[in-house]
């Protein structure tokens, strides 16, 4: 089971990343593809009306399956989210990739466990392992992938029973992706700490507070857009066309043009320059609109970009090295909204080196609590011993 999960999910992630790379190149050469957004919005709305539509499923349903709140996950979620994300990226929606990789990995592992007629506990273990494998192989971070698979279903709880499947699948899928299919991942600079004194801790707390408020703003904005859009009293086809036109119009504004698509070409910029505030704001609005209006994809890469660019822009106010500020925003904003603090340590160390591990953890905890109980994944449970935020 472990070898099969590793190979299948690692291969699926490589195929997904290969497709994204080709799509980004093609879209950059054919900017008129943006004008197809209204048709794509209408298509997504049409599919959402189909009985048992995979459009209504997502990572929250995988979390419910792990937490025994649902019995099964439809197999067609995997191909739907894969092609849906490709299409959203092709026509310019500002969406990410981790949601797709996690969902594809979870569905593949779950379907394989169904075919093997595993018992209920084993099915849950391997579902978590599939999610871990997807996250690990799409970012090239096996330890972070392992911990993400363990943390994602219940905040503050790790299943030791699931640890070995998650560890094996995360490292195996990452190995398959890199060494079998030749996937290349972005190489980030090694981060070093300045002198640690009382002022350093004040600055670190200030960054955590800033990222927490940014996370709160992002989650509230996306939730508001999604709820408001769902309540529009118009036909669903017209609603989809309107969604596409809204994105098309904002992408005509110069400040938003860098926010078209995934934006992975800008991942290294905040480590080199502090002139990044405008991009952070435009990417926040573009991603909230893209996901809130029904386009398909993940949130990790946009939040990596938003966090890194926003915190890097503070270098003149908080005199810390720009690369350190960028790494804190990159790691802590998404992990805080995903409520996965241990994953933040692992990802920070795997991408930026071990020196600032405690900084990622502290800032992620601050984002977790400042942004409220409901982060990116609304169906997460909370362990009884973990104090919950005072508001949702």
C-alpha positions in Angstrom: 0.0 0.0 0.0 2.8 2.4 0.9 4.7 1.8 -2.3 1.6 2.2 -4.4 0.5 5.4 -2.7 4.0 6.9 -3.0 4.3 6.1 -6.7 0.7 7.1 -7.7 0.7 10.3 -5.7 4.3 11.3 -6.7 3.4 10.7 -10.3 0.2 12.6 -10.1 1.9 15.6 -8.5 4.6 15.5 -11.2 1.9 15.4 -13.9 0.1 18.3 -12.2 3.2 20.4 -11.9 4.3 19.7 -15.5 0.8 20.8 -16.7 1.0 24.0 -14.6 4.4 24.9 -16.0 3.2 24.4 -19.6 0.0 26.3 -18.8 1.8 29.3 -17.3 4.1 29.6 -20.3 1.2 29.3 -22.8 -0.9 31.8 -20.9 1.9 34.4 -20.8 2.1 34.2 -24.5 -1.7 34.4 -25.1 -3.1 37.0 -22.7 -6.4 37.0 -24.6 -7.2 33.7 -22.7 -8.4 36.0 -19.9 -11.5 36.7 -22.0 -12.6 33.1 -21.5 -13.0 33.5 -17.8 -16.8 34.3 -18.0 -17.3 31.0 -19.9 -15.2 29.1 -17.4 -17.2 30.6 -14.5 -20.4 29.6 -16.2 -19.0 26.0 -16.7 -18.1 25.7 -13.0 -21.5 26.9 -12.0 -23.2 24.5 -14.3 -21.2 21.5 -13.0 -22.0 22.6 -9.4 -25.7 22.0 -10.2 -25.2 18.4 -11.3 -26.4 15.9 -8.6 -23.4 14.5 -6.6 -21.2 17.0 -8.3 -17.5 16.9 -7.4 -17.6 20.7 -7.6 -19.1 20.6 -4.1 -16.3 18.5 -2.6 -12.9 19.5 -1.4 -10.3 19.2 1.3 -12.9 19.7 4.0 -14.6 16.5 2.9 -11.3 14.6 3.2 -11.0 16.0 6.7 -14.6 14.8 7.5 -13.7 11.4 6.2 -10.7 11.2 8.6 -12.8 12.4 11.5 -15.5 9.8 10.6 -18.1 12.4 9.7 -18.7 11.0 6.3 -18.5 7.5 4.9 -16.9 7.8 1.4 -15.1 10.2 -1.0 -16.2 10.1 -4.6 -13.3 9.0 -6.9 -14.1 11.7 -9.5 -13.0 14.5 -7.0 -9.4 13.7 -8.1 -9.7 14.2 -11.8 -12.2 17.1 -11.4 -9.9 19.2 -9.2 -6.9 18.4 -11.3 -8.5 19.6 -14.6 -10.4 22.3 -12.8 -7.2 23.8 -11.4 -5.5 23.5 -14.8 -8.4 25.4 -16.5 -8.5 28.0 -13.7 -4.8 28.6 -14.2 -5.0 28.6 -18.0 -7.5 31.4 -18.0 -5.8 33.4 -15.3 -7.6 32.8 -12.0 -5.4 33.6 -9.0 -5.4 30.2 -7.3 -2.8 27.8 -5.9 -1.8 24.2 -6.1 -1.7 22.6 -2.7 -5.4 22.0 -2.5 -5.3 20.1 -5.7 -2.3 17.9 -4.7 -3.7 17.2 -1.3 -7.1 16.2 -2.7 -5.7 14.1 -5.6 -3.4 12.4 -3.1 -6.1 11.7 -0.6 -8.6 10.4 -3.3 -5.9 8.1 -4.8 -5.0 6.6 -1.4 -8.6 6.3 -0.4 -9.7 4.5 -3.6 -6.7 2.2 -3.4 -7.6 1.3 0.2 -11.2 0.6 -0.9 -10.1 -1.8 -3.6 -7.9 -3.6 -1.1 -10.9 -3.8 1.3 -8.8 -2.4 4.3 -10.5 -2.0 7.6 -11.9 1.4 8.7 -8.8 2.5 10.7 -6.4 1.6 7.9 -8.5 3.5 5.4 -8.3 6.6 7.6 -4.5 6.2 8.0 -3.9 5.9 4.3 -6.2 8.8 3.5 -4.0 10.9 5.7 -0.9 9.4 4.1 -2.3 10.3 0.6 -2.8 13.9 1.7 0.7 14.0 3.2 2.2 12.6 0.0 0.4 15.2 -2.2 1.6 18.1 -0.1 5.2 16.7 0.1 5.6 16.0 -3.6 4.0 19.3 -4.8 6.4 21.4 -2.7 9.4 19.1 -2.3 9.0 19.2 1.5 8.6 15.6 2.8 8.8 16.3 6.5 6.3 19.2 6.1 4.1 16.9 4.1 4.2 14.2 6.7 3.2 16.6 9.5 0.6 18.3 7.3 -1.2 14.9 6.8 -1.1 14.3 10.5 -2.2 17.8 11.7 -4.8 18.8 9.2 -7.8 16.8 10.5 -7.6 17.8 14.2 -5.8 20.8 15.6 -3.4 19.8 18.4 -3.8 16.0 17.8 -1.3 13.7 16.1 -2.2 10.1 15.4 0.8 7.9 16.1 -0.9 5.1 14.3 -0.9 7.2 11.1 2.7 8.5 11.5 4.5 5.7 9.7 2.1 5.7 6.7 2.3 9.5 6.4 6.1 9.5 6.8 6.7 6.7 4.2 4.2 8.1 1.7 5.5 11.7 2.0 9.1 10.7 1.5 8.3 8.1 -1.1 6.1 10.4 -3.2 8.7 13.2 -3.0 11.4 10.8 -4.1 9.3 9.5 -7.1 8.5 13.1 -8.1 12.1 14.2 -8.1 14.1 11.1 -9.1 11.6 9.3 -11.4 10.0 12.2 -13.1 12.6 14.9 -12.7 10.5 17.5 -11.0 12.4 20.7 -10.0 11.4 22.8 -7.1 12.3 26.4 -6.3 15.5 26.8 -4.3 15.2 29.4 -1.5 18.0 31.3 0.3 19.4 30.1 3.6 18.0 32.2 6.4 20.2 33.4 9.3 19.1 35.2 12.5 20.4 38.6 13.7 21.5 39.1 17.4 18.7 37.8 19.7 17.9 40.3 22.4 14.9 41.9 23.9 14.3 44.1 20.9 14.4 41.0 18.6 11.5 39.4 20.5 9.4 42.6 20.3 10.0 42.7 16.5 9.1 39.0 16.2 5.9 39.6 18.1 5.1 42.6 15.9 5.5 40.4 12.7 3.3 37.7 14.2 0.6 40.3 15.1 0.8 41.8 11.6 0.5 38.4 9.9 -2.3 37.4 12.2 -4.3 40.5 11.2 -3.5 39.9 7.6 -4.7 36.3 7.9 -7.9 37.5 9.6 -8.5 40.1 6.8 -7.9 37.4 4.1 -10.1 34.8 5.6 -12.9 37.3 6.3 -12.7 38.8 2.8 -12.8 35.4 1.1 -15.7 34.2 3.3 -17.7 37.5 2.6 -17.2 37.2 -1.1 -18.2 33.5 -1.2 -21.3 34.0 0.9 -22.4 37.2 -0.9 -21.9 35.5 -4.3 -23.9 32.4 -3.3 -26.8 34.6 -2.2 -27.1 36.5 -5.5 -30.7 36.1 -6.7 -29.8 35.4 -10.4 -29.6 32.2 -12.5 -26.5 30.1 -11.9 -25.3 30.5 -15.4 -25.5 34.3 -15.2 -23.8 34.1 -11.9 -20.8 32.2 -13.4 -20.6 34.7 -16.3 -20.6 37.5 -13.7 -17.8 35.8 -11.7 -15.6 35.6 -14.8 -16.3 39.2 -15.8 -15.4 40.5 -12.3 -12.0 38.7 -12.5 -11.5 39.9 -16.1 -12.2 43.5 -15.1 -9.8 43.6 -12.1 -7.1 42.0 -14.2 -7.3 45.0 -16.6 -6.1 47.2 -13.7 -2.3 47.5 -13.9 -1.7 46.8 -10.2 -3.5 43.4 -10.6 -1.8 42.1 -13.7 1.0 40.4 -11.7 -1.6 38.6 -9.7 -2.9 36.7 -12.8 -2.5 32.9 -12.3 -0.3 31.1 -9.8 2.5 33.7 -9.6 5.3 31.2 -8.8 7.7 33.3 -10.8 7.5 35.9 -8.0 8.3 33.5 -5.1 11.9 34.7 -4.8 11.3 38.4 -5.2 10.4 39.2 -1.6 13.8 37.7 -0.4 15.6 40.2 -2.6 13.5 43.4 -2.5 11.3 45.1 0.1 9.3 46.9 -2.6 6.5 44.4 -2.5 3.5 45.9 -0.6 1.4 46.6 -3.8 1.7 43.0 -4.9 0.7 41.6 -1.5 -2.5 43.7 -1.5 -3.4 42.9 -5.1 -2.7 39.2 -4.7 -4.9 39.1 -1.5 -7.8 40.6 -3.4 -7.3 38.6 -6.6 -7.1 35.3 -4.7 -10.0 36.0 -2.4 -12.1 36.9 -5.5 -10.9 33.9 -7.5 -11.7 31.3 -4.8 -14.8 33.1 -3.5 -16.3 33.3 -7.0 -16.0 29.6 -7.5 -12.8 29.0 -9.4 -10.8 25.9 -8.5 -7.4 25.5 -6.9 -5.5 25.8 -3.6 -4.5 28.6 -1.4 -0.9 27.8 -0.3 1.1 29.4 -3.1 -1.0 32.6 -3.1 -0.7 32.8 0.7 3.1 32.1 0.5 3.3 35.0 -1.9 1.1 37.3 0.1 2.8 36.5 3.4 6.3 36.9 2.1 5.6 40.1 0.1 3.7 41.7 2.9 6.2 41.0 5.6 9.2 41.9 3.4 7.6 45.3 2.8 7.9 46.0 6.5 11.7 46.1 6.5 11.9 49.8 6.9 9.6 49.8 9.9 10.9 46.6 11.5 14.6 46.6 10.9 15.2 42.9 10.4 16.9 41.3 7.4 14.6 41.2 4.3 15.1 37.4 3.7 14.1 36.7 7.3 11.0 38.8 7.1 10.1 37.1 3.8 10.6 33.6 5.2 8.4 34.4 8.3 5.6 35.6 6.1 6.0 32.8 3.6 5.8 30.1 6.2 3.6 31.5 8.9 0.6 33.0 7.1 -0.5 29.9 5.3 0.4 27.5 8.2 -1.4 29.7 10.7 -4.6 29.8 8.6 -4.3 26.0 8.1 -3.8 25.6 11.9 -0.7 23.4 11.4 2.1 24.9 13.6 4.4 21.8 13.5 4.2 21.8 9.7 5.4 25.4 9.7 8.6 24.4 11.6 9.3 21.5 9.1 8.6 23.6 6.0 10.7 26.5 7.3 13.6 24.3 8.0 13.3 22.4 4.7 13.1 25.5 2.6 15.2 28.0 4.5 17.5 26.1 6.9 17.2 25.3 10.6 18.3 28.6 12.2 14.9 30.4 12.6 12.7 27.3 13.4 11.3 28.8 16.6 10.4 32.0 14.8 8.2 30.2 12.3 6.5 28.4 15.2 5.8 31.5 17.2 4.5 33.5 14.3 2.3 30.6 13.1 0.8 30.3 16.6 0.0 34.0 16.6 -1.7 33.8 13.2 -3.6 30.7 14.3 -5.2 32.6 17.2 -5.5 36.1 15.8 -7.2 34.8 12.6 -10.0 33.0 14.6 -11.2 29.4 15.0 -12.1 28.9 11.4 -9.2 29.0 9.1 -8.8 27.7 5.5 -10.3 24.3 6.4 -13.6 25.0 8.2 -14.3 21.3 9.1 -11.2 20.9 11.2 -11.8 19.6 14.7 -9.9 20.8 17.7 -8.3 18.6 20.4 -9.9 19.0 23.8 -6.6 20.2 25.4 -6.0 23.0 22.9 -7.5 26.4 23.8 -9.6 27.6 21.0 -9.7 31.2 19.7 -12.4 33.3 21.2 -14.1 33.9 17.8 -14.8 32.0 14.7 
